[in-house]
Amino acid sequence: MSDEAHFHLSGEETFFQQDGAMCHRTRASMAVVNNLFPNHVISRYGDIIWPARSPDLST
């Protein structure tokens, strides 16, 4: 992720919602995401567990 995008996306109100693709759930990928969005990751293996394609978040 570029430094400019990280600047605009960082903050207490910003969450990262994982799409559930297997290649995006590798340990290396999740380590990067968790580093950029500590305690703000919505994913099967993130801080906030939420099912993929949930109508509550995916609309």
N, C-alpha and C positions, 0 to 999 in steps of 0.2 A: 504494500500500500504506500502510495506516495506521501511525502511529508506534508504536502498541502492538503490532501484528503484527510490525513490523520488530524491535522489542526482543526479542520471543520467538523470532524466527527467526534472529537474527544469531548468529554464532559460527563457530568453525573446523569444527564438526561438521555444519553445516547446508549442504545442497546444494539447488539449484533445478533440478528436472527439467522441461524444456520439453516440451510435448505435440506439437509439430511443426506446429500450425496456422499457415497462412501469415500470418494477421493478427498472430500472436504473434511472428513472426520479422522484422518490420520493423526497420530500423536504430534507430528511435526506441524501440521496445519493448525490443529487446535492449540498448540503452544503459542503460535504467532497470534492467533485471534485472542486468546486469553491474556496475552501480554498487552495487546492494543486496547482491549475492553475488559479490564479486570472486574470480576463480579457482575458483568453486564452481558453475558453470553447466553442466548436462548438457543438451546441445542439438546440433542439426546445426551451428549456428554459434557454439556456446559453447566453453568451455574444455575440456570433456570431450565428445568426439564419441561419440554412442551412437545407434543406430538407433531410430526411433520404434516403440512397442509391443514393445520387446525383452522377452522373458520374464525376463531377468536382473534388470531393474529395475521392471517393470510388474506384478509379481504381488502 
